[in-house]
């Protein structure tokens, strides 16, 4: 960044003779250069959705509405993963819920709208489609967060294999008279990344799970950063999840 900034300032100084530049104008030039760099960094984070597989990867990123005396909310349990509607000869088929990762141990991000007292258990399950009977290779339970909001969870504790697709399930059981589980499910495919990893690279190559993890974790450490907020909003909008862009991050159970 320093090299780019010096180059830009050098070009400005060549275009404007220093004899005509006051000392007070130099901070303005510096600020302009920094704004240009920040703007280009944000623009580089526009996400390109890749084409999903020709077949398979059916899922549902939104859980069903709660029933009976379970807590009622305006939003539903939602996995923050792209959803691809599918039709064949005019007939609507189950949507594909699918995305790419370059990480050995990626994360799944989701929004849960329920209070801590309403949640009995949250489970994440990962299956390997290449193994007999879609064998479960990872299962974990999460303690309910202290507040509703957006959460992230590791999808596995074993390395995912390159060029393989895995099926994940998010299962939330509520505290109520009839604790019917609420499910979201989708797919994750690991690919090989042959260039240095960055948000811009993830966005350009359509690597969803790593892009959202990068922005989400950065937003949690820098919640007032407007450039990160814009990246977050743009990313969710690309997957038609922008209605959740203003939702807060859940307060972890151990805080």
C-alpha positions in Angstrom: 0.0 0.0 0.0 2.9 2.4 0.8 4.3 1.8 -2.7 1.0 2.5 -4.4 0.5 5.6 -2.3 4.0 7.0 -3.1 3.4 6.3 -6.8 0.1 8.1 -6.7 1.6 11.1 -4.9 4.5 11.1 -7.3 2.1 11.3 -10.3 0.2 14.1 -8.6 3.3 16.1 -7.9 4.3 15.7 -11.6 0.9 16.8 -12.8 0.9 19.9 -10.4 4.1 22.0 -10.1 5.1 22.1 -6.5 5.6 25.9 -6.8 1.9 26.2 -7.1 1.1 23.7 -4.3 0.7 25.2 -0.8 1.6 23.4 2.4 -2.0 23.2 3.4 -2.9 21.4 0.1 -0.5 18.4 0.8 -2.8 16.8 3.4 -5.7 17.2 1.0 -3.7 15.4 -1.7 -2.7 12.7 0.8 -6.3 12.2 1.9 -7.5 11.9 -1.8 -4.9 9.2 -2.5 -5.9 7.2 0.6 -9.6 7.5 -0.4 -8.9 6.3 -3.9 -7.0 3.2 -2.5 -9.8 2.5 0.0 -12.4 2.8 -2.7 -10.6 0.4 -5.1 -10.2 -2.1 -2.2 -14.0 -2.1 -1.6 -14.9 -2.4 -5.2 -12.6 -5.4 -5.5 -14.7 -7.2 -3.0 -17.8 -7.5 -5.3 -18.7 -11.2 -5.3 -19.3 -13.3 -8.4 -21.6 -16.3 -7.9 -20.2 -19.4 -9.7 -22.4 -21.8 -11.6 -23.7 -24.6 -9.4 -23.4 -28.3 -10.3 -25.6 -29.6 -13.1 -27.3 -32.0 -10.7 -27.6 -32.6 -7.0 -26.9 -30.1 -4.1 -30.6 -29.8 -3.3 -31.1 -28.1 0.1 -32.9 -25.4 2.0 -31.1 -22.5 3.6 -34.1 -21.4 5.7 -35.6 -23.4 8.4 -39.4 -23.7 8.9 -41.3 -21.3 11.1 -41.6 -22.2 14.8 -44.9 -23.8 15.8 -47.2 -24.2 18.8 -45.9 -22.5 21.9 -42.4 -22.1 20.6 -41.0 -18.6 20.4 -42.4 -16.8 17.3 -40.1 -14.5 15.3 -40.4 -12.5 12.2 -37.2 -14.1 10.8 -36.3 -17.8 10.5 -33.1 -19.8 11.0 -31.1 -19.0 7.9 -27.8 -20.4 6.6 -25.8 -17.6 4.9 -25.1 -19.6 1.8 -26.2 -18.9 -1.9 -29.4 -20.5 -3.0 -30.0 -21.4 -6.7 -33.7 -21.9 -7.7 -34.1 -24.7 -10.2 -36.8 -25.5 -12.7 -37.0 -28.3 -15.4 -39.6 -27.9 -18.2 -41.4 -25.3 -16.2 -41.6 -27.5 -13.1 -40.1 -26.1 -9.9 -37.6 -28.4 -8.2 -35.9 -28.1 -4.8 -33.4 -25.2 -4.8 -29.6 -25.9 -4.8 -27.8 -24.6 -1.7 -24.2 -24.7 -2.5 -20.9 -22.9 -2.3 -17.1 -23.2 -2.6 -14.3 -23.2 -0.1 -10.5 -23.4 -0.4 -10.1 -24.0 3.3 -9.3 -27.4 4.9 -11.6 -26.6 7.8 -14.1 -24.0 6.7 -16.9 -22.3 8.7 -20.6 -22.1 8.2 -22.3 -18.8 9.1 -25.9 -18.6 9.9 -28.6 -16.3 11.4 -30.7 -17.6 14.3 -33.5 -15.3 15.6 -34.3 -17.0 18.9 -33.5 -16.0 22.5 -31.2 -18.2 24.5 -34.0 -19.4 26.7 -35.9 -20.7 23.7 -33.1 -22.9 22.4 -32.5 -26.4 23.7 -29.7 -27.4 21.3 -28.0 -26.5 18.0 -26.2 -29.2 16.1 -24.0 -29.1 13.0 -23.6 -32.4 11.0 -21.3 -33.0 8.0 -21.6 -36.0 5.7 -19.3 -37.2 2.9 -21.3 -37.9 -0.2 -18.7 -40.3 -1.5 -18.9 -42.6 1.5 -21.5 -45.4 1.9 -24.9 -44.1 3.1 -23.6 -40.5 3.2 -21.4 -41.3 6.2 -21.3 -38.7 9.0 -17.7 -37.4 9.3 -18.4 -34.7 11.8 -21.0 -33.7 14.4 -20.9 -31.0 17.0 -23.3 -29.2 19.4 -23.2 -25.5 20.0 -24.2 -23.8 23.3 -27.0 -21.2 22.6 -25.7 -17.7 22.1 -26.7 -15.1 24.7 -28.5 -13.1 22.0 -30.1 -13.7 18.7 -28.0 -12.8 15.7 -25.4 -14.0 13.2 -23.0 -16.9 14.3 -20.2 -18.9 12.8 -19.3 -22.5 13.4 -16.6 -24.8 12.2 -18.0 -27.3 9.7 -15.4 -30.0 10.4 -12.4 -30.9 12.6 -10.8 -33.0 9.8 -9.4 -31.6 6.6 -11.8 -31.5 3.6 -10.4 -33.1 0.4 -9.9 -31.0 -2.7 -12.6 -31.5 -5.4 -15.0 -33.3 -3.1 -18.4 -32.1 -2.1 -19.9 -32.5 1.4 -23.4 -32.2 2.7 -24.0 -30.2 5.9 -27.0 -29.9 8.2 -27.9 -27.3 10.7 -30.4 -28.5 13.3 -32.0 -26.3 16.0 -34.2 -27.8 18.7 -36.3 -25.4 20.7 -37.6 -25.4 24.3 -41.3 -25.8 23.9 -44.1 -28.3 24.4 -43.5 -30.0 21.0 -39.8 -29.5 20.3 -39.8 -30.2 16.6 -36.3 -29.6 15.2 -35.8 -26.8 12.7 -33.4 -27.7 9.8 -31.3 -25.9 7.2 -29.1 -27.9 4.9 -26.7 -27.3 2.0 -23.5 -28.3 0.3 -19.9 -27.3 0.3 -17.2 -28.1 -2.3 -13.5 -27.7 -1.6 -11.4 -26.4 -4.5 -7.7 -25.8 -4.9 -6.5 -22.1 -4.7 -3.3 -21.6 -6.6 -2.8 -17.9 -5.8 -2.4 -16.0 -2.4 -5.6 -15.9 -0.5 -7.4 -12.6 -0.1 -10.9 -11.2 0.0 -10.5 -9.9 -3.6 -9.4 -13.4 -4.8 -12.3 -15.1 -3.0 -14.8 -12.6 -4.6 -13.3 -12.9 -8.1 -13.3 -16.7 -8.0 -16.6 -17.2 -6.3 -15.3 -18.8 -3.1 -18.3 -18.1 -0.9 -17.5 -19.8 2.4 -14.1 -18.1 2.7 -15.3 -14.7 1.6 -18.1 -14.5 4.1 -15.8 -15.8 6.9 -13.2 -13.2 6.1 -15.7 -10.3 6.1 -17.6 -11.6 9.1 -14.6 -12.0 11.3 -13.2 -8.6 10.2 -16.5 -7.0 11.1 -16.5 -8.5 14.5 -13.1 -6.9 15.3 -13.9 -3.6 13.5 -17.7 -3.1 13.9 -17.6 0.6 12.9 -15.5 0.2 9.7 -17.8 1.5 6.9 -15.8 -0.2 4.1 -16.3 -3.5 5.8 -20.0 -2.8 6.3 -20.2 -2.1 2.6 -18.4 -5.3 1.7 -20.7 -7.2 4.1 -23.9 -5.7 2.5 -22.6 -6.3 -1.0 -21.7 -9.9 -0.3 -25.1 -10.7 1.3 -26.9 -8.9 -1.5 -25.1 -11.0 -4.1 -26.8 -14.1 -2.6 -30.1 -12.3 -2.0 -29.5 -12.2 1.7 -29.4 -8.5 2.1 -32.5 -8.5 4.4 -30.1 -9.8 7.0 -27.3 -7.3 6.4 -28.3 -5.1 9.3 -28.7 -8.0 11.8 -26.2 -8.0 14.7 -23.6 -10.7 15.5 -24.8 -12.9 18.3 -23.1 -12.5 21.6 -21.2 -15.8 22.3 -22.4 -18.0 25.1 -19.1 -17.7 27.0 -19.2 -13.9 27.3 
